[in-house]
Amino acid sequence: MARQYGASTATTADDVAAAFDQLAHFGAGESVLVAGSLYLAGEVLAANDEPPD
């Protein structure tokens, strides 16, 4: 689905740490879609030192 909307790379990760490792591999500036629960989105923000308000 991501490629259908113009994303050149689409991948999944087993956990937040693995996703950040993949982001480091692809380089900064990539768009990221977090698909899942609000809990997951909060975990991603916290792992990126951007806790939700």
C-alpha positions as CSV (number, residue, x, y, z in Angstrom):
1,M,0.0,0.0,0.0
2,A,2.8,2.4,0.8
3,R,4.3,2.0,-2.7
4,Q,0.9,2.7,-4.1
5,Y,1.1,6.2,-2.6
6,G,4.6,6.9,-3.8
7,A,6.9,5.5,-1.2
8,S,10.0,4.0,-2.7
9,T,10.7,1.7,0.2
10,A,8.2,-0.1,2.5
11,T,9.2,-2.4,5.3
12,T,8.0,-3.7,8.6
13,A,9.8,-4.3,11.9
14,D,9.3,-6.6,14.8
15,D,9.7,-3.9,17.4
16,V,10.4,-0.2,17.8
17,A,14.2,-0.7,18.3
18,A,14.4,-2.7,15.0
19,A,12.4,0.0,13.2
20,F,14.9,2.7,14.4
21,D,17.8,0.5,13.2
22,Q,16.1,0.3,9.8
23,L,15.6,4.1,9.8
24,A,19.3,4.6,10.5
25,H,20.1,2.3,7.5
26,F,17.9,4.3,5.1
27,G,19.1,7.6,6.3
28,A,17.6,10.7,7.9
29,G,14.7,12.5,6.2
30,E,12.6,9.5,5.4
31,S,8.9,9.7,6.0
32,V,7.7,7.1,8.5
33,L,4.2,5.6,8.9
34,V,3.4,4.1,12.2
35,A,0.5,1.8,11.8
36,G,-0.9,0.3,14.9
37,S,-2.4,1.4,18.2
38,L,-2.0,4.7,19.9
39,Y,0.1,2.8,22.5
40,L,2.6,1.9,19.7
41,A,2.7,5.5,18.4
42,G,3.4,6.7,22.0
43,E,6.2,4.1,22.3
44,V,7.8,5.3,19.0
45,L,7.6,9.0,20.1
46,A,9.1,8.1,23.5
47,A,11.9,6.1,21.9
48,N,12.7,9.2,19.7
49,D,12.7,11.5,22.8
50,E,9.5,13.1,21.7
51,P,6.9,12.1,24.3
52,P,3.3,13.0,23.5
53,D,1.8,16.0,25.2
